[in-house]
Structure formats: structure tokens, C-alpha cells
Amino acid sequence: MIAQAVAKISAHEAQSAANGFLLDHLPDRYLAVEPRLDALLQAWRVKVVLTYPFIGSVGEVGEIIISAISEDVLSHTPLTEMRERARQHYEQHREAIQTAFSQAGN
């Protein structure tokens, strides 16, 4: 018999814990979004996206898995992998990002 996940922390708390992890390890353009409870793992799966002011998300770069019991980070996409995916998304959207920042300065 498989035990049912009993989330002691909310989706909001899981997202907050994931964002705290990101703040400790990566620059400010990374954001944890859309937590989903994984009952089998008894954890929250939280997407990590690269985001910019005036534009929003430009793409998913990884995932952080947060315990549904304790807010601990159980695992995450390697930081070097997230940085590389972010670089690729930046390159794909460079013109839009630069345009948005130059228009915001006017």
C-alpha cells in the first residue's frame, strides 16, 4: 500500500522556500513558480524560470523539489545547468529584453 502524501506546508510555502534557495545560489533573474504536489514523492515540484522586468518569464530553466513536510530542498536541477539554460533563453530573447529595458528608461 502506498502512503498518501500529507502536505504540512502549502504550495505558497514551498514556492517561498524554493525562491529562498534561488536567492542564496543564483542571481535575481531566477524565479520559482507553479508548485505541484507530487504525492508519491511527498514533495512539491517547483519550476524555475528566467524572468525579466517588463517582459516576464522567458523560459523554464530547471526544477527544485521541496519536502512537503519540512520545506527542505530535497533536490534541484544542477546550478550550472540552470545557468546554461538561462543563457540560452537570454540569447533567444536578447532583442526583446534589450528593447524592453531601453523603452522603460524613456
MDAnalysis code that builds the backbone (N, CA, C; Angstrom):
import MDAnalysis as mda
import numpy as np

u = mda.Universe.empty(318, n_residues=106, atom_resindex=np.repeat(np.arange(106), 3), trajectory=True)
u.add_TopologyAttr("name", ["N", "CA", "C"] * 106)
u.add_TopologyAttr("resid", np.arange(1, 107))
u.add_TopologyAttr("resname", ["MET", "ILE", "ALA", "GLN", "ALA", "VAL", "ALA", "LYS", "ILE", "SER", "ALA", "HIS", "GLU", "ALA", "GLN", "SER", "ALA", "ALA", "ASN", "GLY", "PHE", "LEU", "LEU", "ASP", "HIS", "LEU", "PRO", "ASP", "ARG", "TYR", "LEU", "ALA", "VAL", "GLU", "PRO", "ARG", "LEU", "ASP", "ALA", "LEU", "LEU", "GLN", "ALA", "TRP", "ARG", "VAL", "LYS", "VAL", "VAL", "LEU", "THR", "TYR", "PRO", "PHE", "ILE", "GLY", "SER", "VAL", "GLY", "GLU", "VAL", "GLY", "GLU", "ILE", "ILE", "ILE", "SER", "ALA", "ILE", "SER", "GLU", "ASP", "VAL", "LEU", "SER", "HIS", "THR", "PRO", "LEU", "THR", "GLU", "MET", "ARG", "GLU", "ARG", "ALA", "ARG", "GLN", "HIS", "TYR", "GLU", "GLN", "HIS", "ARG", "GLU", "ALA", "ILE", "GLN", "THR", "ALA", "PHE", "SER", "GLN", "ALA", "GLY", "ASN"])
u.atoms.positions = np.array([
    [0.837, -1.177, 0.000],
    [0.000, 0.000, 0.000],
    [0.891, 1.253, 0.000],
    [0.573, 2.210, -0.867],
    [1.343, 3.449, -0.970],
    [0.719, 4.482, -0.039],
    [1.557, 5.063, 0.787],
    [1.070, 6.090, 1.713],
    [0.707, 7.350, 0.947],
    [-0.346, 7.998, 1.353],
    [-0.761, 9.251, 0.742],
    [0.091, 10.387, 1.303],
    [0.435, 11.331, 0.447],
    [1.201, 12.495, 0.882],
    [0.319, 13.381, 1.752],
    [0.839, 13.767, 2.854],
    [0.151, 14.707, 3.721],
    [1.023, 15.952, 3.764],
    [0.675, 16.930, 2.956],
    [1.473, 18.140, 2.884],
    [1.268, 18.971, 4.145],
    [2.331, 19.169, 4.869],
    [2.263, 20.014, 6.055],
    [2.574, 21.460, 5.700],
    [3.129, 21.645, 4.512],
    [3.371, 23.009, 4.056],
    [2.534, 23.262, 2.808],
    [2.151, 24.496, 2.613],
    [1.301, 24.865, 1.488],
    [2.138, 25.058, 0.214],
    [1.453, 25.174, -0.894],
    [2.117, 25.462, -2.166],
    [2.877, 26.784, -2.062],
    [2.255, 27.766, -1.415],
    [2.902, 29.081, -1.246],
    [4.193, 28.956, -0.430],
    [4.166, 28.166, 0.638],
    [5.367, 27.975, 1.463],
    [6.459, 27.236, 0.685],
    [6.064, 26.264, -0.126],
    [7.041, 25.542, -0.949],
    [7.676, 26.484, -1.968],
    [6.859, 27.321, -2.582],
    [7.371, 28.281, -3.553],
    [8.321, 29.274, -2.869],
    [7.967, 29.721, -1.695],
    [8.815, 30.637, -0.930],
    [10.152, 29.988, -0.578],
    [10.128, 28.727, -0.151],
    [11.367, 28.012, 0.176],
    [12.238, 27.868, -1.058],
    [11.625, 27.574, -2.203],
    [12.381, 27.447, -3.450],
    [12.996, 28.784, -3.852],
    [12.232, 29.874, -3.698],
    [12.780, 31.197, -4.021],
    [13.912, 31.572, -3.073],
    [13.825, 31.183, -1.809],
    [14.926, 31.415, -0.873],
    [16.187, 30.693, -1.312],
    [16.035, 29.461, -1.765],
    [17.174, 28.696, -2.284],
    [17.793, 29.419, -3.484],
    [16.940, 29.891, -4.395],
    [17.438, 30.596, -5.577],
    [18.195, 31.863, -5.193],
    [17.657, 32.621, -4.247],
    [18.336, 33.849, -3.803],
    [19.710, 33.568, -3.215],
    [19.860, 32.422, -2.574],
    [21.136, 32.045, -1.980],
    [22.162, 31.570, -3.006],
    [21.700, 31.128, -4.193],
    [22.609, 30.466, -5.117],
    [22.710, 31.058, -6.519],
    [21.748, 31.876, -6.924],
    [21.730, 32.401, -8.293],
    [21.370, 33.887, -8.292],
    [21.639, 34.574, -9.405],
    [21.270, 35.995, -9.496],
    [19.756, 36.205, -9.456],
    [19.337, 37.439, -9.453],
    [17.935, 37.798, -9.225],
    [16.977, 37.523, -10.377],
    [17.401, 37.047, -11.488],
    [16.514, 36.814, -12.632],
    [15.828, 35.446, -12.591],
    [16.103, 34.658, -11.578],
    [15.530, 33.315, -11.462],
    [14.353, 33.360, -10.494],
    [13.268, 32.665, -10.863],
    [12.053, 32.715, -10.062],
    [11.413, 31.334, -9.984],
    [11.010, 30.933, -8.788],
    [10.292, 29.672, -8.579],
    [8.802, 29.923, -8.786],
    [8.164, 29.066, -9.591],
    [6.743, 29.240, -9.930],
    [6.027, 27.892, -9.990],
    [4.718, 27.937, -9.942],
    [3.833, 26.798, -10.194],
    [4.163, 25.522, -9.401],
    [4.160, 25.594, -8.072],
    [4.407, 24.370, -7.299],
    [3.305, 23.331, -7.534],
    [3.725, 22.084, -7.701],
    [2.787, 20.974, -7.882],
    [3.134, 19.891, -6.872],
    [2.145, 19.418, -6.153],
    [2.373, 18.385, -5.154],
    [2.557, 17.033, -5.837],
    [3.652, 16.366, -5.522],
    [3.926, 15.009, -6.005],
    [3.644, 14.078, -4.831],
    [2.467, 13.444, -4.845],
    [2.019, 12.625, -3.720],
    [2.947, 11.435, -3.491],
    [3.454, 10.847, -4.559],
    [4.334, 9.688, -4.438],
    [5.648, 10.061, -3.750],
    [6.173, 11.199, -4.119],
    [7.440, 11.674, -3.559],
    [7.247, 12.378, -2.215],
    [6.025, 12.766, -1.916],
    [5.698, 13.582, -0.741],
    [6.523, 14.870, -0.741],
    [6.453, 15.530, -1.893],
    [7.231, 16.749, -2.090],
    [6.534, 17.654, -3.099],
    [6.919, 18.904, -3.066],
    [6.455, 19.881, -4.036],
    [7.495, 19.998, -5.139],
    [7.059, 19.910, -6.391],
    [7.918, 20.146, -7.548],
    [7.668, 21.593, -7.984],
    [8.712, 22.395, -7.970],
    [8.569, 23.820, -8.259],
    [9.439, 24.174, -9.460],
    [8.808, 24.671, -10.510],
    [9.542, 25.076, -11.711],
    [10.402, 26.298, -11.395],
    [11.517, 26.402, -12.115],
    [12.364, 27.589, -12.048],
    [12.384, 28.202, -13.442],
    [12.080, 29.494, -13.515],
    [12.081, 30.198, -14.796],
    [13.053, 31.371, -14.742],
    [13.488, 31.781, -15.924],
    [14.262, 33.003, -16.077],
    [13.266, 34.101, -16.385],
    [13.342, 35.198, -15.659],
    [12.351, 36.250, -15.819],
    [13.020, 37.626, -15.827],
    [12.378, 38.556, -16.508],
    [12.885, 39.927, -16.603],
    [11.757, 40.906, -16.351],
    [12.075, 42.054, -15.704],
    [11.066, 43.102, -15.553],
    [10.588, 43.556, -16.935],
    [9.364, 43.953, -17.048],
    [8.740, 44.460, -18.265],
    [8.436, 43.361, -19.285],
    [8.957, 42.128, -19.073],
    [8.748, 41.038, -20.029],
    [8.072, 39.854, -19.357],
    [8.557, 39.486, -18.187],
    [8.073, 38.284, -17.502],
    [8.980, 37.109, -17.801],
    [8.431, 35.928, -17.740],
    [9.204, 34.702, -17.943],
    [9.607, 34.565, -19.410],
    [10.875, 34.186, -19.618],
    [11.339, 33.905, -20.981],
    [11.620, 32.422, -21.176],
    [11.458, 31.612, -20.113],
    [11.604, 30.173, -20.271],
    [11.954, 29.447, -18.996],
    [11.622, 28.174, -18.981],
    [11.918, 27.315, -17.831],
    [13.379, 26.869, -17.882],
    [14.043, 26.912, -16.720],
    [15.457, 26.532, -16.663],
    [15.730, 25.363, -15.732],
    [14.753, 24.970, -14.919],
    [15.000, 23.859, -14.008],
    [13.846, 23.622, -13.069],
    [14.161, 22.861, -12.004],
    [13.153, 22.482, -11.016],
    [13.818, 22.320, -9.657],
    [13.070, 22.684, -8.630],
    [13.505, 22.464, -7.249],
    [12.444, 21.599, -6.594],
    [12.878, 20.587, -5.880],
    [11.948, 19.701, -5.177],
    [12.049, 19.991, -3.689],
    [10.909, 20.401, -3.109],
    [10.813, 20.812, -1.708],
    [9.997, 19.774, -0.942],
    [10.478, 19.353, 0.200],
    [9.742, 18.404, 1.034],
    [8.379, 18.977, 1.401],
    [7.354, 18.154, 1.311],
    [6.005, 18.581, 1.681],
    [5.824, 18.586, 3.194],
    [6.822, 18.106, 3.906],
    [6.756, 18.011, 5.363],
    [7.559, 19.111, 6.041],
    [8.718, 19.464, 5.468],
    [9.653, 20.310, 6.217],
    [10.181, 21.560, 5.512],
    [9.826, 21.803, 4.260],
    [10.351, 22.908, 3.457],
    [11.817, 22.726, 3.073],
    [12.413, 21.569, 3.348],
    [13.798, 21.315, 2.948],
    [13.872, 21.112, 1.444],
    [14.990, 21.550, 0.851],
    [15.255, 21.277, -0.556],
    [15.750, 19.836, -0.642],
    [15.003, 18.995, -1.337],
    [15.383, 17.586, -1.482],
    [16.318, 17.392, -2.664],
    [16.075, 18.141, -3.730],
    [16.954, 18.098, -4.899],
    [16.643, 19.285, -5.793],
    [17.494, 19.491, -6.771],
    [17.290, 20.588, -7.723],
    [18.105, 20.312, -8.971],
    [17.697, 20.938, -10.049],
    [18.488, 20.906, -11.263],
    [19.852, 21.514, -10.916],
    [20.946, 20.906, -11.384],
    [22.263, 21.479, -11.071],
    [22.332, 22.967, -11.454],
    [22.956, 23.765, -10.597],
    [23.024, 25.212, -10.817],
    [23.695, 25.556, -12.136],
    [24.743, 24.825, -12.501],
    [25.420, 25.097, -13.780],
    [24.477, 24.850, -14.958],
    [23.624, 23.843, -14.828],
    [22.651, 23.554, -15.877],
    [21.606, 24.661, -15.966],
    [21.154, 25.144, -14.816],
    [20.182, 26.239, -14.829],
    [20.798, 27.491, -15.457],
    [22.054, 27.772, -15.118],
    [22.726, 28.947, -15.701],
    [22.852, 28.812, -17.218],
    [23.204, 27.630, -17.685],
    [23.355, 27.418, -19.127],
    [22.018, 27.542, -19.847],
    [20.966, 26.967, -19.292],
    [19.640, 27.101, -19.905],
    [19.207, 28.566, -19.919],
    [19.521, 29.286, -18.838],
    [19.179, 30.712, -18.770],
    [19.923, 31.483, -19.852],
    [21.197, 31.170, -20.048],
    [21.987, 31.840, -21.092],
    [21.353, 31.599, -22.461],
    [20.924, 30.368, -22.715],
    [20.288, 30.040, -24.000],
    [18.983, 30.809, -24.186],
    [18.171, 30.881, -23.134],
    [16.916, 31.641, -23.228],
    [17.207, 33.126, -23.439],
    [18.220, 33.637, -22.754],
    [18.576, 35.051, -22.934],
    [18.955, 35.303, -24.390],
    [19.798, 34.445, -24.939],
    [20.228, 34.609, -26.329],
    [19.030, 34.575, -27.280],
    [18.080, 33.677, -27.029],
    [16.896, 33.578, -27.884],
    [16.023, 34.825, -27.800],
    [16.020, 35.487, -26.653],
    [15.129, 36.631, -26.421],
    [15.880, 37.942, -26.226],
    [17.153, 37.958, -26.585],
    [18.001, 39.136, -26.333],
    [17.397, 40.431, -26.861],
    [16.938, 40.429, -28.085],
    [16.405, 41.652, -28.676],
    [15.201, 42.180, -27.901],
    [14.269, 41.300, -27.562],
    [13.072, 41.717, -26.808],
    [13.451, 42.235, -25.423],
    [14.418, 41.588, -24.773],
    [14.855, 42.008, -23.443],
    [15.497, 43.389, -23.507],
    [16.397, 43.580, -24.447],
    [17.075, 44.867, -24.572],
    [16.109, 45.976, -24.962],
    [15.160, 45.668, -25.839],
    [14.157, 46.650, -26.246],
    [13.294, 47.062, -25.057],
    [12.863, 46.097, -24.270],
    [12.024, 46.398, -23.107],
    [12.758, 47.291, -22.116],
    [14.039, 47.015, -21.882],
    [14.793, 47.845, -20.939],
    [15.044, 49.243, -21.484],
    [15.321, 49.359, -22.775],
    [15.564, 50.690, -23.337],
    [14.275, 51.513, -23.354],
    [13.118, 50.869, -23.610],
    [11.848, 51.592, -23.595],
    [11.460, 52.000, -22.178],
    [11.801, 51.185, -21.205],
    [11.483, 51.511, -19.812],
    [12.284, 52.704, -19.332],
    [13.455, 52.903, -19.899],
    [14.308, 54.009, -19.495],
    [13.858, 55.338, -20.068],
    [12.942, 55.313, -21.017],
    [12.477, 56.555, -21.650],
    [11.367, 57.211, -20.890],
])
